[in-house]
Every structure is written in structure tokens, then in C-alpha cells.
Amino acid sequence: MHLLNKHERTHTKICNFTCKPSGQEYPSMSEMRSNQKSHPPKISKQCKPCGEMFSSVARLTKHELRHKKQDQKMCGEYGKAFKNKYQVSLHMRCQTDQLSLIMD
């Protein structure tokens, strides 16, 4: 019975669902959602370091990882990345200690 009611609404001009971006009215929720997919996403999330805009938190988070990678400190000898210079110095101290153990 539900499918029949849904089908009958397509023949009548009764439209109970309105698309907010366009204002168009639709007889079914599924038709309205299909229409909403055609609208460009609303850009609302901004990256603080560079100001670039994103349509979702997920995309912004993925982008922000690039900035974090740029901020990392690198070990010149081994090519490993660290969050700060202190961690690099600890790493180098460990490497030096390991080398001295091998040499002894």
C-alpha cells in the first residue's frame, strides 16, 4: 500500500518535500535527496594555517596532515621525521649509543 501511495503522489501535484537550496518541491523524499546531490557542497570549514576552504571536516582533517608533515623535524642521517628538535636529539643520542656498543 505504501508504494501505491508514493506512486499516486507522482500523478497528483501534491509535493510534501522541499529542497532548501533550490526551493523546488518534490512528491517524495528520495526525489528531493537526488536533487540535493546536484547542488554544490556548502563550503564551511577553513584551514587555520593557510585559509583554504573545505566542504567537510574529513577533507579539512586530511589537508591539515600536510601542514603537520611540513612542521616535522628531520634526522639528517637516517631520514626519520620527528615533531620537534628535542625528539631528534634523543633519537641521535640513541643512535650514537647503539654505535658505541657495536664498536666496543
C-alpha positions in Angstrom: 0.0 0.0 0.0 2.9 2.4 0.8 4.3 2.1 -2.7 0.9 2.7 -4.3 0.5 5.9 -2.3 4.0 7.0 -3.3 3.2 6.3 -6.9 -0.1 8.1 -6.8 1.6 11.3 -5.4 3.6 11.5 -8.7 0.4 11.9 -10.6 -1.1 14.5 -8.3 0.7 17.8 -7.8 1.0 17.2 -4.0 4.6 17.9 -3.1 5.4 17.5 0.6 9.2 17.8 0.4 11.1 21.0 -0.4 14.7 21.3 -1.3 16.2 24.0 0.9 18.9 25.2 -1.5 16.7 25.5 -4.6 13.2 25.7 -3.1 11.9 23.1 -5.5 9.2 20.8 -4.3 9.1 17.0 -4.7 6.4 14.4 -4.1 8.9 12.0 -2.3 11.9 12.3 0.0 14.1 10.2 -2.4 13.5 12.6 -5.3 14.3 15.6 -3.1 17.5 13.9 -1.9 18.5 13.1 -5.5 18.0 16.8 -6.4 20.1 17.9 -3.3 23.1 15.9 -4.6 23.1 18.1 -7.7 23.8 21.2 -5.7 27.5 22.1 -5.0 28.5 21.4 -1.4 28.4 24.3 1.0 31.9 25.3 1.8 32.1 25.9 5.5 35.4 24.6 7.0 38.5 26.7 6.9 42.1 25.6 7.4 43.6 28.0 10.0 47.2 27.9 8.8 46.6 28.6 5.1 42.9 29.7 4.9 41.9 27.1 2.3 38.2 26.2 2.5 36.7 22.7 2.6 33.2 21.2 2.4 33.7 18.6 5.1 35.6 18.1 8.3 37.1 14.9 6.9 38.6 16.8 3.9 39.9 19.5 6.2 41.5 17.0 8.6 43.2 15.2 5.7 44.5 18.6 4.4 45.8 19.6 7.8 48.0 16.5 7.9 50.1 18.2 5.2 50.8 21.1 7.5 51.8 18.8 10.3 54.2 16.9 7.9 55.7 20.3 6.9 56.3 21.2 10.6 58.2 18.0 11.4 61.9 18.0 12.1 64.0 15.5 10.1 67.0 13.4 11.2 69.6 14.3 8.5 71.4 11.0 8.9 68.5 8.5 8.9 65.7 10.4 7.3 63.2 9.9 10.1 60.7 12.6 11.0 60.0 13.9 14.5 57.7 16.5 16.0 60.4 18.7 17.5 64.2 19.2 17.8 64.3 17.6 21.2 63.0 14.3 19.8 65.6 14.4 17.0 68.3 14.9 19.6 67.0 11.9 21.7 67.0 9.8 18.5 70.5 10.8 17.6 71.7 10.1 21.2 70.2 6.6 20.9 71.8 6.0 17.6 75.2 7.1 19.0 74.8 4.8 22.0 74.0 1.9 19.7 77.0 2.6 17.5 79.3 2.8 20.5 78.0 -0.6 21.7 78.7 -2.1 18.3 82.2 -0.6 18.2 83.2 -1.9 21.7 
